[in-house]
Amino acid sequence: MKKVIDWFKEFWFVWFFLLLFYVGLRISGYDIKIVEIDKNDNFSKKGELN
């Protein structure tokens, strides 16, 4: 666990810039969504997107 904490401390700037990037996207109106794709569905309902 100490190695993980040391890694986060060493690369703090990466997390800082990712956070700034995310906040900038949110302010400009973008939304980041993680969508689960059901591979068994294959758009069975034609004309509709899930």
LINJOSUL-V331738 format. One record per run of one state. SS is the DSSP state (@ for helix, = for strand, . for the rest). FROM is the first residue (numbers start at 0). TO is the last residue. If there is no record, write none. Layout:
# LINJOSUL-V331738
SS;FROM;TO + SS;FROM;TO
This chain:
# LINJOSUL-V331738
.;0;0 + @;1;9 + .;10;10 + @;11;26 + .;27;49
